[in-house]
Amino acid sequence: MFRSSRWKHYTIAAALSALALSSAPQAMAAEKTITAVMHSDLRIIDPILTTAYITRDHGYMIYDTLLATDANFKVQPQMADWKVSDDKLTYTFTLRDGLKWHDGTPVTAEDCVASLKRWAKVDGMGQKLMDFTASLEATDAKTITLKLKEPYGLVLDSIAKPSSRVAFMMPKRLAETPPDKPIPEQIGSGPFKFVQAEFQPGVKAVYVKNKDYVPRKEPASWTAGGKVVKVDRVEWLTMSDAQTAINALQSGDIDFMENPSFEMLPILESNPDLKVETLNKFGFQTLGRMNFLHPPFDNVKVRRAALLAINQKEVLDALVGNSKYYKTCVAFFICDTPFATDAGGETLLKGGDMAAAKKALAESGYDGTPVVIMAPGDVTTLKAQPVVVAQQLREAGFKVDLQATDWQTVVSRRASQKPPKEGGWNMFFTNWVSADVSNPITNLSIGGQGKNGGWFGWAEDAKIEQLKDAFVRAPSLDEQKKIAADIQKEAYDQVIYIPLGQYQAPSVWRKSLTGVLDGPATPIFWNIDKSE
């Protein structure tokens, strides 16, 4: 009797406890966390300071943009909508309601003007936009007014560009930081907040849902539409060993891996718990960039000899291996696009000419100065290029100093204009999202601004800059195509950089994740849900 009474009392209490738990606020539910291994460790966290894609990806987590580009290549409102005057000289942007910085203060037009000006000092499209801009100011708390000197058709495309460098908005006090200095705080208005206290470069970066963020009502499409966050937390974990990351993915210890090694793809594709997909269908252009400031590549004859020695297919075979995922291409502005041409790249198209390279180098005045090549070993899509090209240059007669490092060191060191003996460099390799280099204005590394605003390597070429001005003023697509071909011929003649072909890089994630978006600036983590 006693035992029965006690059991009855216990079951009632348990039922009441269960009822209480079922009625508890949603905050009591298990926290949803996505764990991801990105293509690189995150160290530089100012998205205007560098063109590195890992920093761009970080930017999309915590910052927002005035405009965005959808999957139909259309510019859409994001933080603001716009009107254009009849004479095409005045663009008026109006901020939408509900925009707040992560510190709780309202987003103002002054913040956005300062952000646009900081971005435009270092971005190729931003620089060209400012060349045509008469004034850019906040005319009231929610209105940004941009007035042009003459009509310019790329105003909206420039501000909405989806990839590096992105015109991210930040508070005025941060945006007034010189663009070559890192901002002191990570305060945005975007869908996630950066957890500074948990940031461990080389270990992890952590983001939590911004509960005050008000998404747009439109469906998510590329970087446009509603940035609806469906998880509580996202952790980027650093695993420099690809096999360790793959093991963790297969065991369920991580949810997402941005760039698995190509040779592991068949194994991953056979795992029923995993999904393998190419998120950026347009792929990447991989390239080599020389330093124009210091010997030996301050000599155009030496640069031309190096170009003659390069064999794209050897690079792509080592980088990718599977021809399903790569193609040789000498078009600076991407194959199979309106501005694709082989002009100037005939030798590279044939697979190089080593005999001609040796002869050209012997006649160039090259004095045996070592070529310092930075070789990052921690990024799957950047390990092969420096090793293969170093061997090709050696065969041509160059003395090469191949320096093993990691990608974040390359990202920092490539900004140094010091001589190689003082910590500088002669050559590095990188990858551009195809959308970033598909025309002469978006292609940042085709510029000729030199030390004053030019991209790392600091090529100086007044003819290219004049041709780019002609390109944006061209009255027709046919005329633009002709000018783009002229730019490419000049770029090959001066060896502004060396295109090494195109490739696609599949990502892989556990099928417990749904809603993973594609596009030219992936991965992005809004719209993703996670089931247990």
N, C-alpha and C positions, 0 to 999 in steps of 0.2 A: 504494500500500500504506500509506504513511504517512498520506495523507489519509483513507483508509478507517478506519484505526485511530483517528485523532483524532475522526472523526465518530461512531464507535461509542462512544467514551468520553464524548463530549458528550451523546448521546442517553440513555445510561444515567444520567448525572448529572441530566439534565433530568427523567427519569422519577422518579428518587429525590426530586428537589425537588418535583415535582407530588404525589407520594405523601405527602411531609411536609406539604405545604400542605393536602391533603385530610384529613389526620389532625390538623391543628392545632385547638386549642380553639375553641369557638364564638365566643369573644371576638374572634377574628381576622376573623370575617365582617364584611361591610360594615354600618356602623351605619344603622339605620332612623330617619329623621328626618321628622316631619310639620311642614310650614311652613304657618302659618295667618294670615290677616288677620281679626282680630276686629272687632266692631262699633265698638270704641273703643280708643284708646290706654290703656295701663295706667299709672297713676301712684300712686294710693292702693292700698296692698297689704295693709291690715288689713281683713279682711272684716266686722269688727264696727263699724268706724269709719264706714262708709258703706253705703247701700242700693244703690249703683251696681252694675249687673249685671256689668260687666267685673271688678269686685273679687270679686263672688260666684263668677264663673267661675274666677278665680285661686284662690279658696278651695277649690273642689272639686278642683283639681289637687293641692294639698299637704296639706289637712286632711281628716279623716274625721268622721263623725257617729255618735252613739250609736245612733240609729234612722234609718230612711229610708222613703221612700214609693215603692211600685212602681206599675206601669202600671194596676193595678186599684184604685188609690187606697187600698191597704191599707198600714198601717204594718208594717214588717219590722225584725227585728234587724239591726244593722250592726256597731258595736263592742260592743254589749251586747244581752242579752235581758232580759226583765222578768217580774215577777209582780205581781199586784194583790191586795190583801187583800180578804176577803169584804165588809168594810164600805166598800170603795172609797176608803179614806182613806190607804193606804200603798202606794207604788209602789217596788219593789225592783229595781234594775238591776244585772246582773252582767256585768262585762267579760269578753270572750272571751280565750282564750289567744293568745300570739304578738304582742301589740300593743307596738310600740316607737316612740318618737319618732325623728325623723331624726338626732338626735345619739347614738342608741344606747341611751338610757335607757328603762326600762320605763314604759308608760302606767299611771297609778294613778287610783284613784277620786278622790283629792284634786285631781288635775289637772282631772278632768271636772267636779267640783263647782264649782271656780273658773271654769271655762269657761262653765258654765251660768249662773252668777250674773252674769258680765260681759255675756253675750248678753242676759239677761233685763232688764237695766237700760235697754236701748235698743230692743229689738224689741217691737212691739205685742202679739203673742201671748205673748211672754215676760213682759212687764209684767203682763198679765192673769193668767197662770199664777201669778206671784209673789203677786198679790193673794189668791189662794186657798191659798197655801202656808204651812204652819206651820213647817216646817223642811226643810232640804236639806243633807245631810251625807254624808261618807264613813265608813261604819261598819267597813270594813276596806279593805285595799289594792285589792280588786277589786269592792267593793260600794258602790253609791250608794243612799241611802234618802231618798225624798221623801215627806213627810207633809203631808196637806192639812187645812185647817180645816173644809172641807165637801167633799162629792163634786164633782168638776169633770171633765166629760166630754172636755175637749180636752187633757189632759196629754200623751198620746202624739202626737197630731197636732201639738202645738206643738213638741215636741222633734224630730219627724221632718219638719217643713215643708221642702219642697224648694227654696224660693227665699227671696229677701232678707227679713230677714236670717236666715241659716242658723245653727243652733246647732253651729258647728264646734268641735271639741275641740283644745286647745293646752296646752302645759305650764303648770303652776301659776304659775311665775315670770313667764310672759307674760300669762296670764289675769288676774293681779292688777293689770295696767295699767288705769288708769281708762278707761272706754269712749270718752271723748272725746279720748284721747291715743293715738297710734300705737304699736303694739308694736315693740320694738327689733330683733326677729329674726323670721324666717319659718321656724319649726320646727313641723312637723305630724307626723302619723303616717300620712298618706295615700299614694296610689299613686305620686305623683311628688314629687321634691325640687326646690325652687326654687334656681336657680343665681344667687346674689346677685352674684357677680363679673361676670356677663355681662348683668345688668339695666341697660338704658339706656332710661329713660323717654322716650317719643317715638320710640324706635327699635325696641327688641325686648325681649321677656321670654323666658327660656329655662327649660325644665323637663326633668329627666332621670328615667328610671325608678328608682323606689325598689326596689332588689333585695331588701330585707329585708321588703317588704310581703307579708303573708299574706292573699290574697283570700278572701272567703267562697266556699263551694262552690256556692251557688245561681246560676242564670243571671242575668246583668245585666238589670235592668229599671228604667228611669228612674234614680233615684239609689240604688236598692237592689241587692242581689245582689253577685256577684263582680266586683270592680273589677280585672280582669285587664289589665295593660299589655302590649301586644304590639309596641311600638316602643321604641327606646332614648331618644329625645329629641323634644321638641315645642318649636317656636319660634313665638312670636307676633310677627309683624312689623308695624310701623306703616306703613301706606300711606294717607295722608290723601286722596289723589286716587283716587276710585273707578275711573276709567278705567285708571289705572296698575295697580291691583290686578287688574282684569279681564284686562288684557293678560298679566299675570304668570301668572294662573290658566290662561289658554288656552295659553300657551307651556310650561306645566309647571314654571315657576319657583316657584310656590307650589302647595299641595295643596288648600287649603280657604279659602273666603271666607264669613264669617258672614252679612253683609247686603249683597248686590249691589243696585245701584239697580234700582227696579222697571221702569224703561223698558228696561233691558238684559236682562231675563229672557227675552224671545223669542229673542234671539241666543244666550244661554247654553243654552237648552233645545234649540236646533238643533245644538249641538256634540256629536258622538257620544262624545267623551272625558269629558264632564261629566255629573254627576247634579245635578238641581235638585229640592229637596224642602223642605217645611215641617216642621221638626223639632218646633217647638212648635205642635201642632195647635190648642191653645186660644187662641193668639194673644195680643195685647197690648191693653191699654187705654191710650190716650194722653190726657194731661190737662194743664191749666194750674193752677199753684199760686200764690196771692198771699201776700204777706208781711203778716201781721196786726199787726206791731209798729209800722209806720211809715206816715205818710200817702203816698198817699191811701187805701190799702186797709185802714187801721185803722178806716175808716168803712164800716159794713155797707151804707149806702145807695149808696155809690160802688161797692162790690163788686157789688151787685144791678144797677146800671146797666151794669157791664161784662158781666155774665152775659147781659143782654138783647141785647147787641150781637153775641154770638158765634154763628157759623153753622158747625156741625159739618161739613157737606158740603163747604163751601169749604176747610176745613182738610184733610179727607181727600182731596179731589181733588188738592190741591197736594202732600200727603205721599205718597200712593200712586198716584192716578190711575186705576188699573184696579180697577173695582168688584168684580172677582173676589176681591180680597184685602182688602176693607174693608166695614164696615157702620156706619151711624149708630146710636148707642145711647145713651140717657140713663140707663141703669141704673148706679148706682154699683157694684153688685155683679155686673156682667156680664150681658149678655143671654143668654137660653136656659139659665139656671141656676135653682135653686130660689128664690133671693132676688131675681130680676129683677122690676123694676116701673118704671113710668113716673112714679110719684108725685113731684110737685114739679118735674118736668122738662118740663112741657108746652110752655113757650115755646122751650126749646132744641130740643125734638123738632120744632117747626114750622120751625126754621131761623132762630131769632132774631127780634127785632122792633126794627129800628133806630130807628123813630120813637119807640117806648116807651123805648128806651135813651137817646136824646137828651133826652127829657122828664125821665126819672128822674135823669140826670146834672145837669141844670139845677136840679133841686129838691133835690139831695143836699148842697149846700154845697161842692162841689168847687171848689177855688181855682186850678186850673191847675198844681198840682204835677206835675212830669214823672213818668211811669210808666217806671221803669228795667227794661227787659226784657233778660235775658241770651239771646243768640242764638248757639248753637254752630253752626259751619259745617262741622265735620269728621265728623259722624255722619249717615248717610243718613236714619235714622228720626227725627231731631230737628231737621233744618234748616228744614222748612217751617212748623211750628207757630208759632214766634215771629214770623215775617214776616207770615203771614196774619192772626194775631190783632192784631198791632200796627196793621195797616191797618184792621181792623174797629173797634178802639178809637179810632183817629184819626177815623174817620167819625162815631163817636158823640159826639165832642167832647173826647176826652182828648188831652193833650199826651204824646207817647211818645218816650222815649229808647231806641232799639233799639241795644244794644251788642254788636257782633260779637266772638265769643270762640271758644274750643274747649270740648269737653264736659268735659274734666278740670278746667278752670278753673271751669266751672259747678259741678261736683261739690264742689270746695273752697270756692268763694265762697258757695254756697247755705247753708253752715253758719254764715256770719257773721250776727250779729244787729245789726251796726252800721247806721246810717242809710245810705241810698243814696249820699249825698254823701261818705261816708267809706269807700266800697268795698262797701257792702251792695247791696241789690236790692229790687225790688218784685214781680217776677213771673218765673217760669221754667217750663219745660215738661219733662215726662219721660214715660216709658212704664213701665207696670207689666205684668209677666206676668199674664195673666188669673187664674191660680191664686193670685196674691198678693193679689187684691182681691175674691175671690168671696164673702166674707161679712164682717160687720162687725168680726170679731176679726182676721182676716188682713189686712184693709185698713188698713195703717199710716197712710195719709194721711187717713183719716176720723176720726182721734182728735181729742179736744178738751183735751189736757193742757197746752196753752200752752207756756210757756218751760221748764217742768219735765218734761222727758221727751217733749215733743211733737216731731212731725216738722217738717222745715224749713218755715218759714212760721208755725209756732207758733200755730195756731188754738186758742183757748180756748173750750170749750163744755161746761159741766157737764151739760147735758141729754143730750148725746150719750154722755158717759161713764156716766151713770145708765142710759140705754137699753142700752148695751153690757153692763152688769152684768145687766140683766134678760134680755138675749138669751141669755147663757150659762147662766142659771138656768131658762130656759123649759122646760116639761115636754114640749113637742111641736113638731114641725116647723111646724105651722100657726101656733102662737103665735110661733115664731121669725120666720116670714115677716111677720107683722103688725108685730113690733118692728123688723125690718129696713126695712120700708116707713116706719115712723115716723122711724127714723134718717135715711133718705134725704130725707124731707120737711124735717127740721131742717137737714140738710147743704145742701140747696138754698136754704132760707130764709136761712141765714147765709153761703152761698157758701163752704163749707169748701174745695172745689176745683171745677174745671169739667171734667167728663168731655167729651172731644172725639171719642169714638167708638172703635171697635175695628178692628184690622187683623191680618193675618198677614204674617210676614216670612220668605220662603224663604231657605235657604242653598244653596250650590253647592260641589261638590268634585269632584276628579278621580276617575274610576272605579277608579284604582289603590288607593283607600281603600275598605275594606270594614268592616262592623260598626259604622257610625255610628249611635249611639243617639238615639231621640227622647225627648221629655218636656218638662216645664215649666221645666227648668233646663238648657237646652242652649246651646252645645255642651259636651259632656264628651268627654274624649279617651281614657279607658280603653275596652277592647273593640275599638278600631280597629286594624286591621292595614293594612300598606302593601306592595303588590307593586311590583316595578320594571317 
